[in-house]
Amino acid sequence: KPEPLKNAPLCIKIDVEPTNKRMAGYSLMFNVDAVATGLRYGVEIRDRKTMLKAYQQCFTGGDALEWLTLHALKAFMSKEGANLNDPPNERLRILARSAALLLAQRLLETEVFRQVSKVKHGNAFDDPHTLFRFREDEKA
């Protein structure tokens, strides 16, 4: 079992306002350990090569963002009392994507994982070439 996260809060609160200001935003609490564990199983962790450099035990920012968006979407749908089998509306997709970006940034800031390659285009979590590694996968 990995050691507890240093300096990481037990929970991360994310307040997300929708793009349509006439609709109410939400606040959700995410347990850092639960999200990190779920993310570990939700992304493909493997050795990767970019250009001439090899990176061991990494995952892509895009994969992390996709998993976090689905996780946040389920949380928002549950909060609204929506049927999880129904397709989400556009508002919930926007909220989930915003929450996922904020959550990914917080996980990076609390050192759940770290960025190991450079961003080539835009946001690190949108760039399919940006690689990350979980802290417990770092070599001692």
Salt bridges, closest charged atoms under 4 A:
GLU3 OE2 - LYS6 NZ 3.69
GLU3 OE2 - ARG135 NH1 3.68
ASP15 OD1 - LYS13 NZ 3.95
GLU44 OE2 - ARG46 NE 3.19
GLU80 OE2 - ARG91 NH1 2.64
GLU90 OE1 - ARG93 NH2 2.65
ASP126 OD1 - ARG97 NH2 2.45
GLU136 OE2 - ARG40 NH1 3.29
ASP137 OD2 - ARG40 NH1 3.03
GLU138 OE2 - ARG114 NE 2.91
GLU138 OE2 - ARG133 NH1 3.28
